[in-house]
């Protein structure tokens, strides 16, 4: 192992391996400088550890082409604050305590935020915006921005597995409540630190707005015939109304209750109305009539239950308005 010290500015250790295989040119202070890229070797920096010319460092093509990383002193990462009042020149004096500062970093920025925290003791909060499970990494910062505007959105439910969550086995929040993903996640304090503690799951939309609000909808239908079709509900609330939510599709039998978990794209608030509509799969004039005898909606992180009833039956594509039972 040899020790290389470039004027105390670019200090690193180079472990023995195969010889130099590549040369890279770069411009430093107006002059072009050739830099050797070591293949099959390892560089170690005092503060950040060692990097080897192999996995996991070369897991991306860009790293394979770039070679081993430069030293922290050469990269010279700095943390500068730009605000609305000084968008072009960084702010040199802050005038407030680090405890009031919240650093938010996405992707590589998350690593930089952690590095800034190690250099600045007493920071109030550091948030790493990244993806887990099936989240879209490039979209995760958009989830975070939306969570700032919707403090009660992105409710995550405790569950042992995502399969169990999809099956509807983990709908209600426990007595201690449910966390929310994003900016207001710090409102929830995890009390159970045991190894077998549950995971937390939620669904998001494919497009903005991404937040979803979960409803468990049960519909008992009445009618004059068994038929083939689809059942839809519209849920109205104190704040907004949903569009058509499909509960089931296929054979529709009077007297049967159909249940489905649905993630609505709007927060309706307290449920005040339910509208039932069914669509027949066959063409031509139909004599079949169906109606919702009872609809039960369970929603919200506290599992509020609302029940609506009717004695009407309607033909296909005709809305039926239910009233609270």
C-alpha positions as CSV (number, residue, x, y, z in Angstrom):
1,X,0.0,0.0,0.0
2,X,1.4,3.4,-0.9
3,X,0.4,6.8,0.5
4,X,-0.1,9.7,-1.9
5,X,-0.1,13.3,-0.6
6,X,-0.6,16.0,-3.2
7,X,0.4,19.0,-1.2
8,X,-2.0,18.0,1.7
9,X,-4.8,19.0,-0.7
10,X,-5.6,15.6,-2.4
11,X,-4.7,13.0,0.2
12,X,-5.6,9.4,-0.4
13,X,-4.3,5.9,-0.1
14,X,-3.9,3.6,-3.2
15,X,-3.9,-0.1,-2.6
16,X,-1.8,-2.3,-4.8
17,X,-3.4,-4.0,-7.8
18,X,-3.0,-4.0,-11.6
19,X,-1.5,-1.1,-13.4
20,X,-2.9,2.1,-14.7
21,X,-5.2,1.5,-17.7
22,X,-6.7,4.9,-18.6
23,X,-6.0,8.6,-18.6
24,X,-8.6,11.3,-18.2
25,X,-8.2,15.0,-19.2
26,X,-9.9,17.7,-17.2
27,X,-9.5,21.4,-16.8
28,X,-8.3,22.8,-13.5
29,X,-8.1,26.6,-13.0
30,X,-7.8,27.2,-16.7
31,X,-5.2,24.5,-17.3
32,X,-5.7,21.1,-18.7
33,X,-4.6,18.3,-16.4
34,X,-4.3,14.6,-17.1
35,X,-5.7,12.4,-14.4
36,X,-5.0,8.7,-14.2
37,X,-7.9,6.3,-13.7
38,X,-6.9,3.2,-11.8
39,X,-8.7,0.0,-12.8
40,X,-8.7,-2.9,-10.5
41,X,-7.5,-0.8,-7.6
42,X,-9.0,0.8,-4.4
43,X,-8.8,4.3,-3.1
44,X,-9.4,5.1,0.6
45,X,-10.2,8.5,2.0
46,X,-9.8,9.3,5.7
47,X,-13.3,10.5,6.3
48,X,-15.5,8.6,3.9
49,X,-13.8,5.2,3.6
50,X,-12.7,3.0,0.7
51,X,-13.9,2.6,-2.9
52,X,-12.9,-0.4,-5.1
53,X,-13.0,-0.6,-8.8
54,X,-15.6,-3.3,-8.7
55,X,-19.1,-4.0,-7.4
56,X,-20.9,-2.3,-5.8
57,X,-19.1,0.9,-7.1
58,X,-19.3,-0.2,-10.7
59,X,-23.0,-1.1,-10.6
60,X,-23.8,1.8,-13.0
61,X,-22.4,2.4,-16.4
62,X,-21.4,6.0,-15.6
63,X,-19.2,4.8,-12.7
64,X,-17.5,2.2,-14.9
65,X,-16.6,4.9,-17.4
66,X,-15.6,7.5,-14.8
67,X,-13.3,5.3,-12.7
68,X,-12.7,5.7,-9.0
69,X,-14.0,8.8,-7.2
70,X,-11.9,11.9,-6.5
71,X,-11.1,12.9,-3.0
72,X,-13.5,15.0,-0.9
73,X,-11.0,17.8,-0.9
74,X,-10.8,17.8,-4.7
75,X,-14.6,17.7,-5.2
76,X,-14.9,20.4,-2.5
77,X,-18.6,20.1,-1.8
78,X,-20.1,23.2,-0.3
79,X,-23.5,24.0,1.1
80,X,-24.9,27.3,0.0
81,X,-28.3,28.8,0.8
82,X,-30.3,30.5,-2.0
83,X,-33.7,32.0,-1.2
84,X,-36.4,34.0,-2.9
85,X,-34.7,37.1,-1.7
86,X,-31.3,36.1,-2.9
87,X,-31.8,33.7,-5.9
88,X,-28.5,34.5,-7.6
89,X,-26.1,35.0,-4.7
90,X,-25.9,32.6,-1.7
91,X,-26.7,33.9,1.7
92,X,-23.6,34.2,3.9
93,X,-25.3,35.1,7.3
94,X,-28.3,33.2,8.6
95,X,-29.2,34.9,11.8
96,X,-31.2,32.0,13.2
97,X,-30.5,28.8,15.0
98,X,-29.7,25.6,13.1
99,X,-32.5,24.0,15.1
100,X,-35.0,25.9,12.9
101,X,-33.5,24.5,9.7
102,X,-35.0,21.6,7.8
103,X,-32.9,20.0,5.1
104,X,-34.7,18.0,2.4
105,X,-32.7,16.0,-0.1
106,X,-33.8,13.9,-3.1
107,X,-31.7,11.1,-4.5
108,X,-28.0,12.2,-4.4
109,X,-29.3,15.3,-2.6
110,X,-30.4,13.0,0.3
111,X,-26.7,12.0,0.8
112,X,-25.6,15.6,0.6
113,X,-28.2,16.6,3.2
114,X,-26.8,13.9,5.5
115,X,-23.3,15.2,4.9
116,X,-24.5,18.7,5.7
117,X,-26.0,17.5,8.9
118,X,-22.7,15.9,10.0
119,X,-21.0,19.2,9.5
120,X,-23.6,21.3,11.2
121,X,-24.6,20.1,14.7
122,X,-28.0,20.8,16.0
123,X,-30.0,20.9,12.7
124,X,-33.7,20.7,13.4
125,X,-34.6,18.0,10.8
126,X,-33.1,16.1,7.8
127,X,-35.5,14.4,5.4
128,X,-34.3,11.8,2.8
129,X,-36.7,11.8,-0.2
130,X,-36.2,8.5,-1.9
131,X,-38.2,5.4,-3.0
132,X,-39.0,2.2,-1.3
133,X,-40.9,-0.9,-2.4
134,X,-42.7,-0.1,-5.8
135,X,-42.4,3.7,-5.5
136,X,-41.1,5.7,-8.5
137,X,-37.7,7.1,-7.6
138,X,-38.0,10.0,-10.0
139,X,-41.4,10.8,-8.7
140,X,-40.8,10.6,-5.0
141,X,-40.0,14.3,-4.6
142,X,-43.4,15.1,-6.2
143,X,-45.1,12.9,-3.6
144,X,-43.2,15.0,-1.0
145,X,-44.3,18.3,-2.4
146,X,-47.9,17.2,-2.6
147,X,-47.7,16.0,1.1
148,X,-46.9,19.6,2.1
149,X,-50.1,20.8,0.6
150,X,-52.2,18.0,2.0
151,X,-51.2,17.4,5.6
152,X,-53.8,14.6,6.1
153,X,-53.0,12.7,2.8
154,X,-50.8,9.7,2.2
155,X,-52.1,7.7,5.2
156,X,-50.0,4.5,5.7
157,X,-51.6,1.5,7.4
158,X,-49.7,-1.0,9.5
159,X,-49.6,-4.5,7.9
160,X,-47.4,-7.6,7.8
161,X,-47.2,-7.7,4.0
162,X,-48.4,-5.9,1.0
163,X,-50.4,-8.9,-0.1
164,X,-52.3,-8.7,3.2
165,X,-52.8,-5.0,2.7
166,X,-54.2,-5.5,-0.8
167,X,-56.6,-8.1,0.6
168,X,-58.1,-5.5,2.9
169,X,-56.8,-7.1,6.1
170,X,-55.2,-3.9,7.4
171,X,-57.6,-1.1,6.8
172,X,-58.0,0.5,10.2
173,X,-55.5,2.5,12.2
174,X,-54.6,1.2,15.7
175,X,-55.2,3.2,18.8
176,X,-51.9,5.0,18.4
177,X,-52.9,6.2,14.9
178,X,-51.3,5.8,11.5
179,X,-48.3,7.7,10.1
180,X,-48.5,9.8,6.9
181,X,-45.9,9.6,4.2
182,X,-44.1,12.8,3.4
183,X,-43.5,16.2,5.1
184,X,-45.7,15.5,8.2
185,X,-44.3,12.0,8.9
186,X,-42.7,13.4,12.1
187,X,-46.1,13.8,13.7
188,X,-46.1,10.0,14.2
189,X,-43.9,8.6,16.9
190,X,-43.0,4.9,16.4
191,X,-43.4,3.2,19.8
192,X,-42.9,-0.4,18.8
193,X,-39.2,-0.9,18.2
194,X,-39.4,-4.7,18.2
195,X,-38.0,-6.7,15.3
196,X,-41.4,-8.1,14.4
197,X,-43.1,-4.7,14.2
198,X,-45.4,-4.2,11.2
199,X,-44.6,-2.4,8.0
200,X,-46.7,0.5,6.8
201,X,-48.4,0.5,3.3
202,X,-50.3,2.9,1.2
203,X,-51.3,3.3,-2.5
204,X,-50.6,6.3,-4.7
205,X,-52.1,7.4,-8.0
206,X,-50.3,7.0,-11.3
207,X,-50.7,10.7,-12.1
208,X,-51.0,13.9,-10.0
209,X,-52.7,14.4,-7.7
210,X,-51.0,11.2,-6.2
211,X,-52.7,11.1,-2.8
212,X,-55.4,8.5,-2.3
213,X,-58.1,8.1,0.3
214,X,-59.2,4.5,1.1
215,X,-62.9,3.4,1.3
216,X,-64.3,0.0,2.1
217,X,-67.6,-0.1,0.2
218,X,-70.2,-2.8,0.6
219,X,-73.3,-2.9,-1.6
220,X,-76.3,-5.2,-1.0
221,X,-78.4,-5.1,-4.2
222,X,-82.0,-5.8,-5.0
223,X,-83.7,-6.4,-8.4
224,X,-86.0,-8.4,-10.5
225,X,-83.5,-10.6,-12.3
226,X,-80.0,-12.0,-12.3
227,X,-78.0,-10.2,-15.0
228,X,-74.5,-9.4,-16.3
229,X,-73.2,-5.9,-15.6
230,X,-71.1,-3.6,-13.5
231,X,-71.9,-1.7,-10.3
232,X,-70.6,1.8,-9.6
233,X,-71.0,4.2,-6.7
234,X,-70.4,7.9,-6.3
235,X,-69.5,9.0,-2.8
236,X,-70.4,12.6,-1.8
237,X,-69.0,14.4,1.2
238,X,-68.7,17.7,3.1
239,X,-65.8,18.8,0.9
240,X,-65.9,17.0,-2.5
241,X,-67.5,14.1,-4.5
242,X,-65.8,11.2,-6.1
243,X,-66.3,10.1,-9.7
244,X,-67.8,6.7,-10.5
245,X,-66.1,4.0,-8.4
246,X,-66.5,0.4,-9.7
247,X,-67.4,-2.0,-7.0
248,X,-67.9,-5.2,-9.0
249,X,-68.3,-6.5,-12.6
250,X,-69.8,-9.8,-13.8
251,X,-72.9,-11.7,-12.7
252,X,-75.1,-9.5,-10.5
253,X,-77.5,-11.3,-8.2
254,X,-80.2,-9.6,-6.1
255,X,-79.8,-10.3,-2.4
256,X,-76.0,-10.5,-2.7
257,X,-73.6,-8.1,-1.0
258,X,-70.5,-7.0,-2.9
259,X,-67.5,-5.5,-1.1
260,X,-64.5,-3.7,-2.5
261,X,-61.6,-1.6,-1.1
262,X,-61.2,1.5,-3.3
263,X,-58.6,4.3,-3.2
264,X,-60.4,7.5,-4.2
265,X,-58.5,10.3,-5.8
266,X,-60.3,13.0,-3.7
267,X,-60.8,13.5,0.0
268,X,-64.6,13.8,0.5
269,X,-64.4,14.4,4.2
270,X,-67.5,13.2,6.1
271,X,-69.7,11.1,3.8
272,X,-73.1,12.7,3.2
273,X,-74.5,11.0,0.1
274,X,-74.3,7.8,-2.0
275,X,-75.3,7.5,-5.6
276,X,-75.8,4.0,-7.2
277,X,-75.7,3.2,-10.9
278,X,-75.3,0.0,-12.8
279,X,-74.5,-0.7,-16.4
280,X,-75.6,-3.8,-18.3
281,X,-73.2,-5.8,-20.4
282,X,-75.7,-6.8,-23.0
283,X,-77.0,-4.5,-25.8
284,X,-80.5,-3.7,-26.7
285,X,-83.5,-2.8,-24.7
286,X,-83.4,-4.3,-21.2
287,X,-86.2,-5.1,-18.8
288,X,-83.8,-5.8,-15.9
289,X,-83.8,-3.5,-12.9
290,X,-81.4,-3.3,-10.0
291,X,-81.0,-1.1,-7.0
292,X,-78.8,-0.7,-3.9
293,X,-80.8,-1.8,-0.9
294,X,-78.0,-0.8,1.5
295,X,-74.5,0.7,1.1
296,X,-72.0,0.8,3.9
297,X,-68.9,3.1,3.6
298,X,-66.0,2.7,6.0
299,X,-63.4,5.4,5.4
300,X,-60.7,7.6,7.0
301,X,-57.9,6.7,9.3
302,X,-60.4,6.3,12.2
303,X,-62.7,4.0,10.2
304,X,-65.8,6.1,10.2
305,X,-68.9,4.0,9.1
306,X,-71.8,5.5,7.1
307,X,-74.9,3.6,6.1
308,X,-77.3,4.5,3.3
309,X,-80.5,2.8,2.2
310,X,-83.1,2.7,-0.5
311,X,-86.1,0.6,-1.7
312,X,-85.9,1.6,-5.4
313,X,-84.7,-0.4,-8.3
314,X,-83.7,1.2,-11.6
315,X,-82.9,0.3,-15.1
316,X,-79.3,0.4,-16.4
317,X,-77.5,3.8,-16.6
318,X,-80.1,5.5,-14.3
319,X,-78.8,6.9,-11.1
320,X,-80.3,6.0,-7.7
321,X,-79.9,8.4,-4.8
322,X,-79.7,6.7,-1.4
323,X,-80.4,8.4,1.9
324,X,-78.9,7.8,5.4
325,X,-80.6,4.8,7.1
